[in-house]
Amino acid sequence: MVKSADKSLIRKLKSLLMTKKERKLSFVMRVKQLIEPVIVRLEAIDSKISGQGKVVRPVYYRNEDLKKIFGLSNNTIIKYRQTGVLPFTKLGDIFLYDAVKIEKILHENNS
C-alpha cells in the first residue's frame, strides 16, 4: 500500500510541477508580448539616432574655438601664429586653423 500511495503522490507532484512550468511559460510569453512593441520602438529610435550620434569635427577652427577647446588666450594664439607653431589661413579679417594640422601637431607633441 505504501508503494501505491508513493506512486500516487509522485504523480500528483509531477502534475503540480508541470502546472508550475506551464505557468512560468505562460508568464514568460506574456512578458515577451508586452516587451515586443517596446523593443520595436527602441530599434526605430536607435536607427534614427545612429546617424546623428557621429561627432562632426570642424574642418577649420577659429580663434574662439581655440580659446574654448584648448584654453588658449588671444596673446598665446597670436604668438603661436607669429612663431609658426600654429599654421593658419587668413580669410579677410578671420584667421582659420586647419583642424587636421592641429591634431597632427598635438599627436607629434604627445609622443
TORTIKOL-394967 format. One record per atom (N, C-alpha, C): residue number from 0; residue in one letter; atom name; z negated, y negated, x negated. Coordinates in pm, 1 decimal. Atoms other than C-alpha are relative to their C-alpha. Layout:
<sites>
{num=NUM	residu=A	atome=CA	c3=Z	c2=Y	c1=X}
...
</sites>
This chain:
<sites>
{num=0	residu=M	atome=N	c3=0.0	c2=119.8	c1=-81.1}
{num=0	residu=M	atome=CA	c3=0.0	c2=0.0	c1=0.0}
{num=0	residu=M	atome=C	c3=0.0	c2=-126.0	c1=-85.4}
{num=1	residu=V	atome=N	c3=5.9	c2=115.4	c1=86.7}
{num=1	residu=V	atome=CA	c3=-73.7	c2=-234.3	c1=-280.9}
{num=1	residu=V	atome=C	c3=140.4	c2=-30.3	c1=-52.3}
{num=2	residu=K	atome=N	c3=-133.5	c2=19.8	c1=52.9}
{num=2	residu=K	atome=CA	c3=274.4	c2=-184.3	c1=-414.5}
{num=2	residu=K	atome=C	c3=89.9	c2=-67.6	c1=101.8}
{num=3	residu=S	atome=N	c3=-84.8	c2=62.1	c1=-101.1}
{num=3	residu=S	atome=CA	c3=444.1	c2=-274.6	c1=-89.4}
{num=3	residu=S	atome=C	c3=-45.9	c2=-142.6	c1=28.6}
{num=4	residu=A	atome=N	c3=51.1	c2=136.1	c1=-19.6}
{num=4	residu=A	atome=CA	c3=218.0	c2=-579.0	c1=-50.0}
{num=4	residu=A	atome=C	c3=45.9	c2=-88.7	c1=-114.7}
{num=5	residu=D	atome=N	c3=-46.3	c2=75.8	c1=115.7}
{num=5	residu=D	atome=CA	c3=308.9	c2=-686.7	c1=-401.9}
{num=5	residu=D	atome=C	c3=148.6	c2=-33.1	c1=13.4}
{num=6	residu=K	atome=N	c3=-143.2	c2=22.4	c1=-18.8}
{num=6	residu=K	atome=CA	c3=677.1	c2=-643.6	c1=-325.1}
{num=6	residu=K	atome=C	c3=23.8	c2=-108.0	c1=104.8}
{num=7	residu=S	atome=N	c3=-12.8	c2=99.9	c1=-106.3}
{num=7	residu=S	atome=CA	c3=638.2	c2=-846.8	c1=-8.2}
{num=7	residu=S	atome=C	c3=-36.0	c2=-139.5	c1=-52.7}
{num=8	residu=L	atome=N	c3=43.2	c2=127.1	c1=58.0}
{num=8	residu=L	atome=CA	c3=453.3	c2=-1118.4	c1=-197.3}
{num=8	residu=L	atome=C	c3=105.7	c2=-53.1	c1=-97.4}
{num=9	residu=I	atome=N	c3=-104.4	c2=39.9	c1=94.8}
{num=9	residu=I	atome=CA	c3=721.1	c2=-1122.8	c1=-467.5}
{num=9	residu=I	atome=C	c3=119.8	c2=-54.5	c1=76.0}
{num=10	residu=R	atome=N	c3=-112.8	c2=49.4	c1=-79.8}
{num=10	residu=R	atome=CA	c3=992.9	c2=-1161.1	c1=-202.3}
{num=10	residu=R	atome=C	c3=-29.1	c2=-138.8	c1=56.8}
{num=11	residu=K	atome=N	c3=37.6	c2=130.7	c1=-56.2}
{num=11	residu=K	atome=CA	c3=805.4	c2=-1448.5	c1=-40.6}
{num=11	residu=K	atome=C	c3=2.0	c2=-109.1	c1=-109.0}
{num=12	residu=L	atome=N	c3=0.1	c2=95.7	c1=109.5}
{num=12	residu=L	atome=CA	c3=755.0	c2=-1617.4	c1=-376.1}
{num=12	residu=L	atome=C	c3=143.3	c2=-35.2	c1=-43.2}
{num=13	residu=K	atome=N	c3=-139.0	c2=24.9	c1=35.1}
{num=13	residu=K	atome=CA	c3=1124.4	c2=-1576.1	c1=-459.2}
{num=13	residu=K	atome=C	c3=65.5	c2=-91.7	c1=102.0}
{num=14	residu=S	atome=N	c3=-60.4	c2=85.4	c1=-102.6}
{num=14	residu=S	atome=CA	c3=1221.2	c2=-1729.0	c1=-127.1}
{num=14	residu=S	atome=C	c3=-52.9	c2=-143.3	c1=-11.1}
{num=15	residu=L	atome=N	c3=54.7	c2=134.3	c1=19.9}
{num=15	residu=L	atome=CA	c3=984.9	c2=-2020.1	c1=-191.9}
{num=15	residu=L	atome=C	c3=64.5	c2=-67.2	c1=-119.7}
{num=16	residu=L	atome=N	c3=-64.1	c2=54.9	c1=118.6}
{num=16	residu=L	atome=CA	c3=1133.0	c2=-2066.5	c1=-538.6}
{num=16	residu=L	atome=C	c3=143.5	c2=-41.0	c1=29.8}
{num=17	residu=M	atome=N	c3=-136.7	c2=34.4	c1=-36.4}
{num=17	residu=M	atome=CA	c3=1483.1	c2=-2063.6	c1=-400.3}
{num=17	residu=M	atome=C	c3=0.5	c2=-126.7	c1=82.2}
{num=18	residu=T	atome=N	c3=6.8	c2=118.6	c1=-82.7}
{num=18	residu=T	atome=CA	c3=1383.2	c2=-2321.3	c1=-147.6}
{num=18	residu=T	atome=C	c3=-27.7	c2=-122.3	c1=-86.4}
{num=19	residu=K	atome=N	c3=27.9	c2=112.1	c1=90.6}
{num=19	residu=K	atome=CA	c3=1240.7	c2=-2543.5	c1=-422.4}
{num=19	residu=K	atome=C	c3=124.9	c2=-35.9	c1=-80.0}
{num=20	residu=K	atome=N	c3=-123.0	c2=24.7	c1=75.3}
{num=20	residu=K	atome=CA	c3=1558.8	c2=-2501.0	c1=-625.6}
{num=20	residu=K	atome=C	c3=103.6	c2=-69.4	c1=88.2}
{num=21	residu=E	atome=N	c3=-95.7	c2=61.6	c1=-92.2}
{num=21	residu=E	atome=CA	c3=1767.4	c2=-2584.0	c1=-323.8}
{num=21	residu=E	atome=C	c3=-38.3	c2=-144.2	c1=29.8}
{num=22	residu=R	atome=N	c3=45.8	c2=136.8	c1=-25.0}
{num=22	residu=R	atome=CA	c3=1553.0	c2=-2888.9	c1=-253.0}
{num=22	residu=R	atome=C	c3=29.2	c2=-89.0	c1=-120.0}
{num=23	residu=K	atome=N	c3=-29.8	c2=77.4	c1=121.1}
{num=23	residu=K	atome=CA	c3=1588.4	c2=-3003.3	c1=-612.3}
{num=23	residu=K	atome=C	c3=148.5	c2=-30.1	c1=-8.6}
{num=24	residu=L	atome=N	c3=-144.3	c2=18.9	c1=4.3}
{num=24	residu=L	atome=CA	c3=1963.1	c2=-2952.3	c1=-598.6}
{num=24	residu=L	atome=C	c3=44.5	c2=-102.1	c1=103.7}
{num=25	residu=S	atome=N	c3=-32.2	c2=95.9	c1=-106.0}
{num=25	residu=S	atome=CA	c3=1983.5	c2=-3141.4	c1=-272.3}
{num=25	residu=S	atome=C	c3=-39.9	c2=-141.4	c1=-41.4}
{num=26	residu=F	atome=N	c3=47.2	c2=130.2	c1=46.2}
{num=26	residu=F	atome=CA	c3=1778.5	c2=-3426.4	c1=-419.6}
{num=26	residu=F	atome=C	c3=92.8	c2=-57.8	c1=-107.0}
{num=27	residu=V	atome=N	c3=-89.1	c2=43.5	c1=106.6}
{num=27	residu=V	atome=CA	c3=1997.5	c2=-3443.6	c1=-728.4}
{num=27	residu=V	atome=C	c3=134.3	c2=-44.3	c1=57.7}
{num=28	residu=M	atome=N	c3=-127.9	c2=36.0	c1=-61.2}
{num=28	residu=M	atome=CA	c3=2310.6	c2=-3452.0	c1=-514.5}
{num=28	residu=M	atome=C	c3=-10.1	c2=-133.4	c1=74.2}
{num=29	residu=R	atome=N	c3=19.1	c2=127.5	c1=-70.2}
{num=29	residu=R	atome=CA	c3=2169.8	c2=-3734.7	c1=-300.2}
{num=29	residu=R	atome=C	c3=-9.3	c2=-116.2	c1=-98.3}
{num=30	residu=V	atome=N	c3=12.1	c2=105.0	c1=101.5}
{num=30	residu=V	atome=CA	c3=2076.0	c2=-3936.6	c1=-608.4}
{num=30	residu=V	atome=C	c3=136.4	c2=-28.5	c1=-61.3}
{num=31	residu=K	atome=N	c3=-132.7	c2=17.2	c1=56.1}
{num=31	residu=K	atome=CA	c3=2420.2	c2=-3878.1	c1=-753.9}
{num=31	residu=K	atome=C	c3=89.4	c2=-80.1	c1=94.4}
{num=32	residu=Q	atome=N	c3=-79.5	c2=74.5	c1=-98.0}
{num=32	residu=Q	atome=CA	c3=2581.0	c2=-4003.2	c1=-432.6}
{num=32	residu=Q	atome=C	c3=-40.9	c2=-146.3	c1=5.1}
{num=33	residu=L	atome=N	c3=46.7	c2=137.8	c1=-0.9}
{num=33	residu=L	atome=CA	c3=2365.3	c2=-4315.1	c1=-443.0}
{num=33	residu=L	atome=C	c3=40.2	c2=-74.7	c1=-127.5}
{num=34	residu=I	atome=N	c3=-29.5	c2=62.9	c1=128.1}
{num=34	residu=I	atome=CA	c3=2434.4	c2=-4383.8	c1=-810.3}
{num=34	residu=I	atome=C	c3=150.6	c2=-20.5	c1=-20.9}
{num=35	residu=E	atome=N	c3=-145.1	c2=5.1	c1=21.8}
{num=35	residu=E	atome=CA	c3=2810.8	c2=-4323.2	c1=-795.1}
{num=35	residu=E	atome=C	c3=60.4	c2=-138.5	c1=22.7}
{num=36	residu=P	atome=N	c3=-58.5	c2=133.6	c1=-18.5}
{num=36	residu=P	atome=CA	c3=2903.4	c2=-4663.3	c1=-640.4}
{num=36	residu=P	atome=C	c3=-49.6	c2=-101.0	c1=-103.5}
{num=37	residu=V	atome=N	c3=54.2	c2=90.6	c1=101.3}
{num=37	residu=V	atome=CA	c3=2676.7	c2=-4841.0	c1=-887.5}
{num=37	residu=V	atome=C	c3=73.3	c2=20.0	c1=-131.5}
{num=38	residu=I	atome=N	c3=-72.3	c2=-29.5	c1=123.6}
{num=38	residu=I	atome=CA	c3=2847.4	c2=-4667.8	c1=-1178.6}
{num=38	residu=I	atome=C	c3=141.4	c2=-57.0	c1=6.3}
{num=39	residu=V	atome=N	c3=-135.0	c2=53.8	c1=-15.4}
{num=39	residu=V	atome=CA	c3=3189.1	c2=-4763.0	c1=-1042.9}
{num=39	residu=V	atome=C	c3=-1.2	c2=-151.4	c1=-17.7}
{num=40	residu=R	atome=N	c3=9.3	c2=146.0	c1=13.9}
{num=40	residu=R	atome=CA	c3=3081.4	c2=-5127.1	c1=-1014.8}
{num=40	residu=R	atome=C	c3=-28.4	c2=-40.8	c1=-143.4}
{num=41	residu=L	atome=N	c3=31.0	c2=31.5	c1=139.3}
{num=41	residu=L	atome=CA	c3=2932.5	c2=-5128.5	c1=-1364.0}
{num=41	residu=L	atome=C	c3=121.5	c2=20.2	c1=-90.0}
{num=42	residu=E	atome=N	c3=-121.4	c2=-21.9	c1=78.7}
{num=42	residu=E	atome=CA	c3=3251.3	c2=-4982.4	c1=-1508.9}
{num=42	residu=E	atome=C	c3=100.9	c2=-111.9	c1=23.0}
{num=43	residu=A	atome=N	c3=-91.5	c2=110.9	c1=-29.3}
{num=43	residu=A	atome=CA	c3=3453.6	c2=-5251.8	c1=-1332.7}
{num=43	residu=A	atome=C	c3=-44.8	c2=-126.6	c1=-71.9}
{num=44	residu=I	atome=N	c3=53.6	c2=117.7	c1=69.0}
{num=44	residu=I	atome=CA	c3=3226.6	c2=-5523.2	c1=-1471.5}
{num=44	residu=I	atome=C	c3=22.9	c2=13.2	c1=-150.1}
{num=45	residu=D	atome=N	c3=-19.3	c2=-23.7	c1=142.8}
{num=45	residu=D	atome=CA	c3=3242.8	c2=-5368.5	c1=-1817.6}
{num=45	residu=D	atome=C	c3=145.2	c2=-22.5	c1=-40.8}
{num=46	residu=S	atome=N	c3=-141.1	c2=18.3	c1=35.1}
{num=46	residu=S	atome=CA	c3=3622.4	c2=-5360.9	c1=-1812.4}
{num=46	residu=S	atome=C	c3=40.4	c2=-146.9	c1=6.5}
{num=47	residu=K	atome=N	c3=-32.6	c2=142.3	c1=-10.0}
{num=47	residu=K	atome=CA	c3=3632.7	c2=-5726.3	c1=-1705.5}
{num=47	residu=K	atome=C	c3=-53.9	c2=-78.6	c1=-118.2}
{num=48	residu=I	atome=N	c3=60.8	c2=78.8	c1=107.5}
{num=48	residu=I	atome=CA	c3=3397.9	c2=-5849.5	c1=-1976.5}
{num=48	residu=I	atome=C	c3=31.5	c2=54.9	c1=-138.2}
{num=49	residu=S	atome=N	c3=-24.5	c2=-57.7	c1=132.4}
{num=49	residu=S	atome=CA	c3=3509.6	c2=-5618.7	c1=-2257.1}
{num=49	residu=S	atome=C	c3=96.7	c2=-85.2	c1=-81.2}
{num=50	residu=G	atome=N	c3=-91.9	c2=87.3	c1=71.0}
{num=50	residu=G	atome=CA	c3=3795.5	c2=-5852.7	c1=-2346.1}
{num=50	residu=G	atome=C	c3=-62.3	c2=-133.3	c1=-33.0}
{num=51	residu=Q	atome=N	c3=63.7	c2=129.5	c1=21.0}
{num=51	residu=Q	atome=CA	c3=3568.6	c2=-6156.6	c1=-2323.3}
{num=51	residu=Q	atome=C	c3=-112.6	c2=7.7	c1=-101.2}
{num=52	residu=G	atome=N	c3=112.5	c2=-14.8	c1=90.8}
{num=52	residu=G	atome=CA	c3=3299.0	c2=-6016.4	c1=-2548.1}
{num=52	residu=G	atome=C	c3=35.4	c2=-22.0	c1=-145.5}
{num=53	residu=K	atome=N	c3=-41.6	c2=19.9	c1=137.9}
{num=53	residu=K	atome=CA	c3=3502.2	c2=-6072.1	c1=-2861.3}
{num=53	residu=K	atome=C	c3=-36.4	c2=-141.3	c1=-45.1}
{num=54	residu=V	atome=N	c3=36.3	c2=129.6	c1=55.6}
{num=54	residu=V	atome=CA	c3=3384.3	c2=-6351.0	c1=-3084.9}
{num=54	residu=V	atome=C	c3=127.8	c2=-69.2	c1=-46.0}
{num=55	residu=V	atome=N	c3=-118.1	c2=76.6	c1=38.0}
{num=55	residu=V	atome=CA	c3=3653.1	c2=-6612.9	c1=-3115.9}
{num=55	residu=V	atome=C	c3=-39.1	c2=-91.0	c1=-114.4}
{num=56	residu=R	atome=N	c3=29.2	c2=78.7	c1=118.8}
{num=56	residu=R	atome=CA	c3=3646.1	c2=-6759.1	c1=-3461.8}
{num=56	residu=R	atome=C	c3=101.9	c2=-112.4	c1=-8.5}
{num=57	residu=P	atome=N	c3=-95.5	c2=110.7	c1=10.6}
{num=57	residu=P	atome=CA	c3=3798.0	c2=-7102.8	c1=-3505.5}
{num=57	residu=P	atome=C	c3=87.0	c2=15.5	c1=-124.3}
{num=58	residu=V	atome=N	c3=-90.5	c2=-2.8	c1=114.5}
{num=58	residu=V	atome=CA	c3=4094.5	c2=-7139.9	c1=-3735.9}
{num=58	residu=V	atome=C	c3=-44.8	c2=-103.9	c1=-101.1}
{num=59	residu=Y	atome=N	c3=48.0	c2=109.1	c1=85.7}
{num=59	residu=Y	atome=CA	c3=3958.9	c2=-7466.6	c1=-3872.3}
{num=59	residu=Y	atome=C	c3=-136.6	c2=-48.2	c1=47.8}
{num=60	residu=Y	atome=N	c3=126.0	c2=65.6	c1=-30.7}
{num=60	residu=Y	atome=CA	c3=3614.2	c2=-7619.7	c1=-3890.2}
{num=60	residu=Y	atome=C	c3=18.1	c2=-150.1	c1=-18.7}
{num=61	residu=R	atome=N	c3=4.5	c2=145.0	c1=19.4}
{num=61	residu=R	atome=CA	c3=3547.1	c2=-7990.2	c1=-3854.8}
{num=61	residu=R	atome=C	c3=-134.7	c2=-33.4	c1=-63.2}
{num=62	residu=N	atome=N	c3=126.5	c2=40.3	c1=63.0}
{num=62	residu=N	atome=CA	c3=3268.0	c2=-8191.3	c1=-4016.7}
{num=62	residu=N	atome=C	c3=-120.9	c2=39.8	c1=84.9}
{num=63	residu=E	atome=N	c3=112.2	c2=-31.5	c1=-89.5}
{num=63	residu=E	atome=CA	c3=3042.6	c2=-8144.8	c1=-3713.8}
{num=63	residu=E	atome=C	c3=-30.6	c2=149.4	c1=0.6}
{num=64	residu=D	atome=N	c3=20.1	c2=-145.3	c1=4.2}
{num=64	residu=D	atome=CA	c3=3096.7	c2=-7769.1	c1=-3725.7}
{num=64	residu=D	atome=C	c3=-75.3	c2=40.1	c1=-126.0}
{num=65	residu=L	atome=N	c3=67.0	c2=-32.2	c1=126.2}
{num=65	residu=L	atome=CA	c3=2993.9	c2=-7754.4	c1=-4091.2}
{num=65	residu=L	atome=C	c3=-146.3	c2=-41.5	c1=3.3}
{num=66	residu=K	atome=N	c3=138.8	c2=46.8	c1=-11.4}
{num=66	residu=K	atome=CA	c3=2681.9	c2=-7954.3	c1=-4013.9}
{num=66	residu=K	atome=C	c3=-82.2	c2=97.1	c1=84.1}
{num=67	residu=K	atome=N	c3=74.5	c2=-88.2	c1=-91.2}
{num=67	residu=K	atome=CA	c3=2580.1	c2=-7729.0	c1=-3724.1}
{num=67	residu=K	atome=C	c3=-13.7	c2=141.6	c1=-54.7}
{num=68	residu=I	atome=N	c3=0.4	c2=-140.2	c1=41.2}
{num=68	residu=I	atome=CA	c3=2676.0	c2=-7391.5	c1=-3867.3}
{num=68	residu=I	atome=C	c3=-71.8	c2=21.2	c1=-132.3}
{num=69	residu=F	atome=N	c3=52.9	c2=-20.9	c1=134.5}
{num=69	residu=F	atome=CA	c3=2580.8	c2=-7436.1	c1=-4231.9}
{num=69	residu=F	atome=C	c3=-113.3	c2=-94.2	c1=-37.2}
{num=70	residu=G	atome=N	c3=110.5	c2=91.4	c1=26.2}
{num=70	residu=G	atome=CA	c3=2326.8	c2=-7716.9	c1=-4207.2}
{num=70	residu=G	atome=C	c3=29.2	c2=-100.1	c1=-110.6}
{num=71	residu=L	atome=N	c3=-37.6	c2=95.1	c1=104.8}
{num=71	residu=L	atome=CA	c3=2519.5	c2=-7946.5	c1=-4440.3}
{num=71	residu=L	atome=C	c3=-11.5	c2=-142.9	c1=51.7}
{num=72	residu=S	atome=N	c3=5.1	c2=141.2	c1=-36.2}
{num=72	residu=S	atome=CA	c3=2470.3	c2=-8322.1	c1=-4441.6}
{num=72	residu=S	atome=C	c3=136.7	c2=-62.8	c1=-24.5}
{num=73	residu=N	atome=N	c3=-125.5	c2=72.9	c1=24.1}
{num=73	residu=N	atome=CA	c3=2752.4	c2=-8578.0	c1=-4437.7}
{num=73	residu=N	atome=C	c3=24.9	c2=-18.0	c1=-149.1}
{num=74	residu=N	atome=N	c3=-14.5	c2=24.8	c1=143.5}
{num=74	residu=N	atome=CA	c3=2687.4	c2=-8661.7	c1=-4803.1}
{num=74	residu=N	atome=C	c3=38.2	c2=127.6	c1=-76.3}
{num=75	residu=T	atome=N	c3=-31.8	c2=-126.2	c1=66.7}
{num=75	residu=T	atome=CA	c3=2699.3	c2=-8295.6	c1=-4907.8}
{num=75	residu=T	atome=C	c3=144.4	c2=39.6	c1=27.2}
{num=76	residu=I	atome=N	c3=-139.0	c2=-32.7	c1=-33.8}
{num=76	residu=I	atome=CA	c3=3028.4	c2=-8240.4	c1=-4724.2}
{num=76	residu=I	atome=C	c3=96.1	c2=-86.6	c1=-81.7}
{num=77	residu=I	atome=N	c3=-84.5	c2=90.9	c1=78.6}
{num=77	residu=I	atome=CA	c3=3179.8	c2=-8547.9	c1=-4892.7}
{num=77	residu=I	atome=C	c3=0.9	c2=41.4	c1=-146.5}
{num=78	residu=K	atome=N	c3=11.5	c2=-41.0	c1=140.2}
{num=78	residu=K	atome=CA	c3=3050.7	c2=-8434.2	c1=-5233.1}
{num=78	residu=K	atome=C	c3=78.5	c2=128.6	c1=-25.1}
{num=79	residu=Y	atome=N	c3=-73.6	c2=-125.7	c1=15.2}
{num=79	residu=Y	atome=CA	c3=3192.8	c2=-8082.3	c1=-5184.2}
{num=79	residu=Y	atome=C	c3=150.7	c2=-22.3	c1=9.1}
{num=80	residu=R	atome=N	c3=-143.2	c2=31.8	c1=-8.6}
{num=80	residu=R	atome=CA	c3=3529.8	c2=-8227.7	c1=-5081.8}
{num=80	residu=R	atome=C	c3=48.5	c2=-62.5	c1=-130.4}
{num=81	residu=Q	atome=N	c3=-40.8	c2=74.2	c1=120.5}
{num=81	residu=Q	atome=CA	c3=3542.9	c2=-8462.2	c1=-5382.0}
{num=81	residu=Q	atome=C	c3=0.1	c2=87.0	c1=-125.2}
{num=82	residu=T	atome=N	c3=8.3	c2=-85.0	c1=119.7}
{num=82	residu=T	atome=CA	c3=3442.9	c2=-8195.6	c1=-5634.0}
{num=82	residu=T	atome=C	c3=87.7	c2=124.3	c1=11.1}
{num=83	residu=G	atome=N	c3=-89.7	c2=-114.6	c1=-17.0}
{num=83	residu=G	atome=CA	c3=3684.9	c2=-7938.6	c1=-5491.7}
{num=83	residu=G	atome=C	c3=-68.5	c2=128.4	c1=41.3}
{num=84	residu=V	atome=N	c3=73.0	c2=-118.4	c1=-44.6}
{num=84	residu=V	atome=CA	c3=3415.3	c2=-7699.5	c1=-5379.8}
{num=84	residu=V	atome=C	c3=47.6	c2=41.7	c1=139.5}
{num=85	residu=L	atome=N	c3=-36.7	c2=-23.4	c1=-139.0}
{num=85	residu=L	atome=CA	c3=3529.7	c2=-7732.0	c1=-5020.1}
{num=85	residu=L	atome=C	c3=145.8	c2=-41.1	c1=22.3}
{num=86	residu=P	atome=N	c3=-140.7	c2=35.4	c1=-24.6}
{num=86	residu=P	atome=CA	c3=3907.5	c2=-7710.8	c1=-4963.3}
{num=86	residu=P	atome=C	c3=16.5	c2=-56.7	c1=140.1}
{num=87	residu=F	atome=N	c3=-14.3	c2=65.8	c1=-129.5}
{num=87	residu=F	atome=CA	c3=4025.5	c2=-7932.0	c1=-4680.1}
{num=87	residu=F	atome=C	c3=144.0	c2=-45.2	c1=21.2}
{num=88	residu=T	atome=N	c3=-125.7	c2=61.7	c1=-40.1}
{num=88	residu=T	atome=CA	c3=4323.3	c2=-8071.7	c1=-4493.7}
{num=88	residu=T	atome=C	c3=-37.9	c2=-121.4	c1=81.2}
{num=89	residu=K	atome=N	c3=30.8	c2=122.0	c1=-73.9}
{num=89	residu=K	atome=CA	c3=4325.4	c2=-8424.9	c1=-4360.9}
{num=89	residu=K	atome=C	c3=110.6	c2=-24.8	c1=101.6}
{num=90	residu=L	atome=N	c3=-93.1	c2=27.4	c1=-108.4}
{num=90	residu=L	atome=CA	c3=4489.5	c2=-8495.1	c1=-4027.2}
{num=90	residu=L	atome=C	c3=-42.7	c2=-133.1	c1=61.9}
{num=91	residu=G	atome=N	c3=44.1	c2=132.8	c1=-42.1}
{num=91	residu=G	atome=CA	c3=4469.5	c2=-8868.1	c1=-3963.8}
{num=91	residu=G	atome=C	c3=-133.1	c2=-30.0	c1=-64.4}
{num=92	residu=D	atome=N	c3=135.4	c2=25.9	c1=49.7}
{num=92	residu=D	atome=CA	c3=4101.2	c2=-8951.9	c1=-3995.9}
{num=92	residu=D	atome=C	c3=-88.9	c2=124.6	c1=7.0}
{num=93	residu=I	atome=N	c3=78.9	c2=-122.7	c1=-20.3}
{num=93	residu=I	atome=CA	c3=3990.8	c2=-8593.2	c1=-3929.4}
{num=93	residu=I	atome=C	c3=19.3	c2=93.5	c1=-117.9}
{num=94	residu=F	atome=N	c3=-3.0	c2=-98.7	c1=105.8}
{num=94	residu=F	atome=CA	c3=3901.5	c2=-8352.8	c1=-4207.3}
{num=94	residu=F	atome=C	c3=-11.7	c2=138.4	c1=63.3}
{num=95	residu=L	atome=N	c3=0.3	c2=-137.1	c1=-50.4}
{num=95	residu=L	atome=CA	c3=3979.7	c2=-7988.1	c1=-4131.2}
{num=95	residu=L	atome=C	c3=-23.3	c2=95.5	c1=-116.7}
{num=96	residu=Y	atome=N	c3=35.6	c2=-96.3	c1=102.7}
{num=96	residu=Y	atome=CA	c3=3839.8	c2=-7693.9	c1=-4325.6}
{num=96	residu=Y	atome=C	c3=40.5	c2=138.5	c1=48.8}
{num=97	residu=D	atome=N	c3=-51.1	c2=-131.8	c1=-37.7}
{num=97	residu=D	atome=CA	c3=4018.2	c2=-7358.2	c1=-4313.3}
{num=97	residu=D	atome=C	c3=-115.5	c2=100.8	c1=3.0}
{num=98	residu=A	atome=N	c3=111.5	c2=-93.7	c1=-17.3}
{num=98	residu=A	atome=CA	c3=3771.2	c2=-7101.2	c1=-4177.7}
{num=98	residu=A	atome=C	c3=12.9	c2=120.8	c1=-92.2}
{num=99	residu=V	atome=N	c3=-19.9	c2=-116.5	c1=87.2}
{num=99	residu=V	atome=CA	c3=3924.6	c2=-6815.0	c1=-4378.5}
{num=99	residu=V	atome=C	c3=-37.5	c2=-34.2	c1=-143.6}
{num=100	residu=K	atome=N	c3=33.1	c2=41.0	c1=137.6}
{num=100	residu=K	atome=CA	c3=3892.3	c2=-7009.3	c1=-4704.8}
{num=100	residu=K	atome=C	c3=-150.6	c2=-16.5	c1=-17.1}
{num=101	residu=I	atome=N	c3=146.0	c2=16.7	c1=8.3}
{num=101	residu=I	atome=CA	c3=3530.2	c2=-7096.9	c1=-4629.3}
{num=101	residu=I	atome=C	c3=-68.1	c2=135.8	c1=-5.4}
{num=102	residu=E	atome=N	c3=58.2	c2=-134.7	c1=3.6}
{num=102	residu=E	atome=CA	c3=3449.9	c2=-6732.2	c1=-4556.1}
{num=102	residu=E	atome=C	c3=22.1	c2=64.9	c1=-136.3}
{num=103	residu=K	atome=N	c3=-29.5	c2=-54.8	c1=132.5}
{num=103	residu=K	atome=CA	c3=3618.3	c2=-6633.7	c1=-4882.4}
{num=103	residu=K	atome=C	c3=-95.8	c2=-58.2	c1=-104.4}
{num=104	residu=I	atome=N	c3=92.7	c2=65.8	c1=92.6}
{num=104	residu=I	atome=CA	c3=3406.9	c2=-6888.7	c1=-5072.8}
{num=104	residu=I	atome=C	c3=-140.8	c2=57.6	c1=17.3}
{num=105	residu=L	atome=N	c3=132.4	c2=-54.2	c1=-25.9}
{num=105	residu=L	atome=CA	c3=3091.7	c2=-6757.9	c1=-4905.0}
{num=105	residu=L	atome=C	c3=-14.4	c2=142.2	c1=-54.9}
{num=106	residu=H	atome=N	c3=4.7	c2=-137.1	c1=50.6}
{num=106	residu=H	atome=CA	c3=3175.0	c2=-6396.6	c1=-4992.4}
{num=106	residu=H	atome=C	c3=0.5	c2=2.8	c1=-151.9}
{num=107	residu=E	atome=N	c3=-3.3	c2=5.7	c1=147.2}
{num=107	residu=E	atome=CA	c3=3254.6	c2=-6487.3	c1=-5354.7}
{num=107	residu=E	atome=C	c3=-135.3	c2=-43.5	c1=-55.0}
{num=108	residu=N	atome=N	c3=130.5	c2=48.5	c1=47.4}
{num=108	residu=N	atome=CA	c3=2925.9	c2=-6674.4	c1=-5390.1}
{num=108	residu=N	atome=C	c3=-111.7	c2=97.2	c1=31.8}
{num=109	residu=N	atome=N	c3=101.6	c2=-96.5	c1=-38.8}
{num=109	residu=N	atome=CA	c3=2734.2	c2=-6392.9	c1=-5222.5}
{num=109	residu=N	atome=C	c3=-12.8	c2=111.0	c1=-103.1}
{num=110	residu=S	atome=N	c3=0.9	c2=-111.4	c1=97.2}
{num=110	residu=S	atome=CA	c3=2825.7	c2=-6140.3	c1=-5493.8}
{num=110	residu=S	atome=C	c3=-77.4	c2=-30.5	c1=-123.2}
</sites>
